[in-house]
């Protein structure tokens, strides 16, 4: 479905799961902010050649007026944007960038959670062999170690000011027991603040350089993978701070 009349100077392109999880490529006008007139194109699938074919049905004079297009880090989206909107500046959406950091924090928490599950299972087996009831130790908030890690994953997605009172207590215990999770969380939040508190590209570059140094010192493999991803998408990530 193509709606040439909805095109504007600032667009977004992304893949969306619609009917039964099938993926579609959706092109929207940012100015319309999700209401009527937002959709410029919906194309089944994510193959660049097919999407380019359909979007190019829009008159080239209209496509050449697009100044900026927001996208994720997929090469297919970059190719579509380049071929269909050659005059547009490509900008990696902050959501996709911050999501990588959040997932890196969760990865570390999940690793510890599996270890806690294994430990509890071993204790249960030992108690059963001795004919005893196993009662796991609990922290001051009533969580067992396994529960602490499972329930703690929700607060790791949030910034500190959005924690509830219970989440603050859980975070305190979690970070005392697992300092590495705290380090990873702090790295993620520091990165989020670069977006929140920076409006100049030059300043953003300096802050990102300091953040890269912190990541290097942390020796987190997942965060180093993120840094490498950033380097490969460097220009389109920092273009965010142009507008």
Backbone torsions as a table, in degrees:
resi	resn	phi	psi	omega
1	UNK	NA	126.5	-177.6
2	UNK	-122.4	132.2	179.3
3	UNK	-127.1	80.1	-176.2
4	UNK	-58.4	-28.7	-177.7
5	UNK	-67.8	-16.5	-177.9
6	UNK	-92.4	-2.4	-176.4
7	UNK	-67.2	150.2	179.1
8	UNK	-144.6	-173.6	-177.9
9	UNK	-76.7	-24.3	-176.6
10	UNK	-123.6	115.5	-175.3
11	UNK	-121.5	164.0	171.6
12	UNK	-129.9	143.7	176.3
13	UNK	-132.6	135.3	-178.4
14	UNK	-160.7	164.1	173.7
15	UNK	-93.7	141.7	-178.0
16	UNK	-133.4	135.6	175.8
17	UNK	-86.8	117.2	-180.0
18	UNK	-110.9	-115.8	-174.6
19	UNK	-60.1	120.1	176.0
20	UNK	53.3	32.9	175.9
21	UNK	80.6	3.0	178.5
22	UNK	-69.4	140.6	-176.6
23	UNK	-89.8	139.6	175.4
24	UNK	-129.9	149.6	173.5
25	UNK	-95.6	125.6	-175.7
26	UNK	-120.0	128.0	177.8
27	UNK	-111.6	125.2	-176.2
28	UNK	-128.8	157.2	175.3
29	UNK	-91.1	117.7	-175.8
30	UNK	-64.1	-31.5	-177.0
31	UNK	-61.6	-31.6	-177.0
32	UNK	-77.8	-13.8	173.7
33	UNK	52.2	43.2	172.2
34	UNK	82.4	-1.6	179.7
35	UNK	-96.8	-166.2	-176.9
36	UNK	-55.6	134.3	-179.6
37	UNK	91.7	6.3	-178.0
38	UNK	-77.7	-39.1	-170.5
39	UNK	-78.7	124.0	175.8
40	UNK	-96.9	-38.3	179.7
41	UNK	-159.7	144.2	169.4
42	UNK	-129.5	119.6	-177.4
43	UNK	-123.4	131.0	179.4
44	UNK	-65.5	132.4	178.5
45	UNK	85.9	-179.2	-177.8
46	UNK	-128.5	7.9	179.6
47	UNK	-66.7	125.7	-173.3
48	UNK	-56.5	-45.3	-175.6
49	UNK	-59.3	-43.6	-178.6
50	UNK	-67.6	-44.1	-178.9
51	UNK	-64.6	-43.3	179.2
52	UNK	-59.8	-43.6	-179.9
53	UNK	-55.8	-44.6	-176.1
54	UNK	-77.2	-42.9	-179.3
55	UNK	-65.2	-30.9	-179.8
56	UNK	-71.5	-3.4	172.7
57	UNK	-71.3	-20.2	174.5
58	UNK	-71.8	136.8	-177.0
59	UNK	-52.4	135.3	-176.0
60	UNK	-60.8	-31.9	179.7
61	UNK	-63.5	-34.0	177.5
62	UNK	-73.8	-40.7	-178.5
63	UNK	-68.2	-31.8	-179.3
64	UNK	-72.5	-14.6	179.2
65	UNK	-85.3	-8.3	179.4
66	UNK	-69.7	124.5	-176.2
67	UNK	-93.2	-31.9	-173.9
68	UNK	-149.5	140.4	176.4
69	UNK	-134.1	128.6	-179.0
70	UNK	-95.5	136.3	-174.8
71	UNK	-152.7	177.4	174.0
72	UNK	-96.0	-165.2	-173.6
73	UNK	-94.1	10.9	179.8
74	UNK	-70.3	134.2	-179.8
75	UNK	-61.8	-32.8	-179.8
76	UNK	-63.5	-40.7	179.7
77	UNK	-67.8	-36.5	177.6
78	UNK	-64.2	-41.7	-179.1
79	UNK	-66.6	-44.0	178.2
80	UNK	-58.4	-46.6	-178.3
81	UNK	-62.5	-42.5	-178.0
82	UNK	-66.1	-43.7	-176.2
83	UNK	-74.6	-36.2	-175.2
84	UNK	-89.9	-30.3	-175.9
85	UNK	-132.9	70.9	-172.5
86	UNK	-63.3	-21.4	-178.1
87	UNK	-95.0	-1.5	-174.8
88	UNK	-88.4	139.2	171.6
89	UNK	-76.8	131.5	178.5
90	UNK	-89.4	133.4	-178.8
91	UNK	-129.2	122.1	175.0
92	UNK	-72.2	124.8	-179.7
93	UNK	-63.7	136.4	-177.3
94	UNK	-62.2	-30.1	179.6
95	UNK	-58.1	-44.9	-177.5
96	UNK	-68.4	-32.6	-179.8
97	UNK	-73.8	-47.7	-179.5
98	UNK	-65.8	-30.1	179.5
99	UNK	-61.1	-37.3	178.0
100	UNK	-60.1	-42.8	179.9
101	UNK	-66.1	-43.4	179.4
102	UNK	-61.3	-40.6	180.0
103	UNK	-68.2	-33.4	178.1
104	UNK	-65.0	-40.9	177.6
105	UNK	-63.9	-45.4	-179.0
106	UNK	-63.8	-35.6	179.4
107	UNK	-59.5	-41.8	179.3
108	UNK	-67.0	-42.5	178.4
109	UNK	-63.7	-40.0	-179.9
110	UNK	-64.2	-39.2	178.2
111	UNK	-58.4	-46.5	179.2
112	UNK	-67.5	-33.3	-179.9
113	UNK	-65.2	-42.8	177.6
114	UNK	-63.0	-39.5	177.9
115	UNK	-62.7	-41.1	178.8
116	UNK	-65.7	-37.4	178.2
117	UNK	-65.4	-42.8	177.9
118	UNK	-61.8	-43.5	-179.2
119	UNK	-62.6	-44.6	-179.5
120	UNK	-65.8	-40.2	178.6
121	UNK	-61.7	-40.7	178.1
122	UNK	-62.5	-42.7	179.2
123	UNK	-64.8	-38.3	178.0
124	UNK	-62.8	-43.1	-179.8
125	UNK	-64.4	-45.1	179.9
126	UNK	-61.4	-43.6	-180.0
127	UNK	-64.7	-39.6	-178.9
128	UNK	-64.5	-40.6	179.7
129	UNK	-64.1	-28.3	179.5
130	UNK	-92.7	0.9	-179.0
131	UNK	72.1	27.8	-177.8
132	UNK	-111.3	158.9	173.1
133	UNK	-91.3	126.7	-179.6
134	UNK	-90.3	123.9	176.8
135	UNK	-119.3	109.2	-177.4
136	UNK	-66.5	150.2	177.4
137	UNK	-69.2	149.4	178.8
138	UNK	-122.7	155.1	176.6
139	UNK	-87.2	179.8	-175.2
140	UNK	-63.0	-22.2	178.8
141	UNK	-92.8	2.9	177.8
142	UNK	93.7	-6.1	179.0
143	UNK	-77.7	141.8	164.6
144	UNK	-80.5	172.5	179.8
145	UNK	-59.8	-43.6	-179.6
146	UNK	-63.9	-42.2	179.5
147	UNK	-67.3	-38.0	179.5
148	UNK	-57.6	-45.5	-178.4
149	UNK	-72.5	-37.1	179.9
150	UNK	-69.5	-47.1	-177.9
151	UNK	-75.7	-26.2	-178.9
152	UNK	-68.5	-18.6	-176.8
153	UNK	-65.0	-27.2	-179.4
154	UNK	-68.5	-41.8	-178.2
155	UNK	-71.6	-23.6	-179.4
156	UNK	-70.1	-18.3	176.6
157	UNK	-81.4	-17.7	-173.2
158	UNK	-100.9	159.3	168.8
159	UNK	-80.9	157.9	-173.7
160	UNK	-56.4	-39.2	-176.1
161	UNK	-67.8	-12.6	179.6
162	UNK	-99.7	1.1	178.1
163	UNK	-71.2	143.9	170.5
164	UNK	-79.3	173.6	179.2
165	UNK	-61.0	-41.6	179.0
166	UNK	-65.1	-38.1	180.0
167	UNK	-69.5	-33.6	176.2
168	UNK	-61.7	-44.0	179.2
169	UNK	-66.3	-42.8	-179.8
170	UNK	-63.5	-40.2	179.8
171	UNK	-64.0	-40.7	179.4
172	UNK	-59.5	-46.0	179.6
173	UNK	-67.1	-45.3	-178.4
174	UNK	-59.3	-45.1	-177.1
175	UNK	-72.5	-29.4	175.6
176	UNK	-69.7	-40.2	-179.1
177	UNK	-76.6	-32.9	-175.9
178	UNK	-132.5	80.3	-178.7
179	UNK	-58.5	-28.7	-179.8
180	UNK	-67.4	-34.1	176.3
181	UNK	-65.6	-40.1	178.1
182	UNK	-62.4	-43.3	178.9
183	UNK	-60.9	-43.9	179.5
184	UNK	-65.1	-41.9	179.1
185	UNK	-62.9	-43.6	-180.0
186	UNK	-62.5	-39.2	177.2
187	UNK	-62.5	-43.4	179.6
188	UNK	-62.9	-44.2	-178.5
189	UNK	-69.7	-36.4	177.9
190	UNK	-62.8	-37.9	178.3
191	UNK	-67.4	-41.9	178.5
192	UNK	-58.9	-39.7	-178.1
193	UNK	-67.9	-25.5	175.5
194	UNK	-61.2	-42.9	177.5
195	UNK	-68.6	-43.0	-174.4
196	UNK	-69.0	-34.0	-169.8
197	UNK	-112.7	11.7	-175.9
198	UNK	-124.5	132.0	179.7
199	UNK	-124.3	-0.9	179.2
200	UNK	-119.3	134.7	-178.2
201	UNK	-60.0	-41.5	-178.8
202	UNK	-61.0	-44.1	179.6
203	UNK	-67.0	-39.9	179.6
204	UNK	-60.4	-40.3	179.5
205	UNK	-61.5	-41.7	179.2
206	UNK	-65.5	-45.8	-179.4
207	UNK	-64.3	-39.2	178.8
208	UNK	-64.9	-37.2	178.1
209	UNK	-61.9	-42.7	177.6
210	UNK	-65.5	-37.8	179.9
211	UNK	-66.2	-41.0	176.8
212	UNK	-57.9	-40.4	179.6
213	UNK	-63.9	-42.7	178.2
214	UNK	-61.8	-40.2	179.1
215	UNK	-64.0	-44.4	179.9
216	UNK	-59.5	-42.1	-179.4
217	UNK	-70.2	-28.1	-179.0
218	UNK	-71.4	-27.0	-179.7
219	UNK	61.4	29.2	173.3
220	UNK	-82.6	121.0	-178.5
221	UNK	-62.1	-42.9	-176.8
222	UNK	-63.8	-39.3	179.4
223	UNK	-72.4	-33.7	175.4
224	UNK	-65.5	-33.7	174.9
225	UNK	-63.2	-39.0	177.6
226	UNK	-63.1	-44.7	179.4
227	UNK	-58.9	-43.5	178.1
228	UNK	-62.0	-39.0	177.0
229	UNK	-63.6	-40.1	178.2
230	UNK	-61.8	-43.3	-179.0
231	UNK	-61.0	-36.2	-179.9
232	UNK	-73.0	-22.1	-178.1
233	UNK	-120.8	25.4	-168.5
234	UNK	-53.5	-55.0	-173.0
235	UNK	-63.5	-43.2	-177.7
236	UNK	-72.1	-23.7	175.6
237	UNK	-72.8	-48.5	-177.2
238	UNK	-74.1	-14.3	175.4
239	UNK	-61.7	-21.0	177.7
240	UNK	-55.3	-36.3	-174.0
241	UNK	-81.5	-1.5	174.6
242	UNK	-76.6	-30.7	-174.6
243	UNK	-143.6	NA	NA
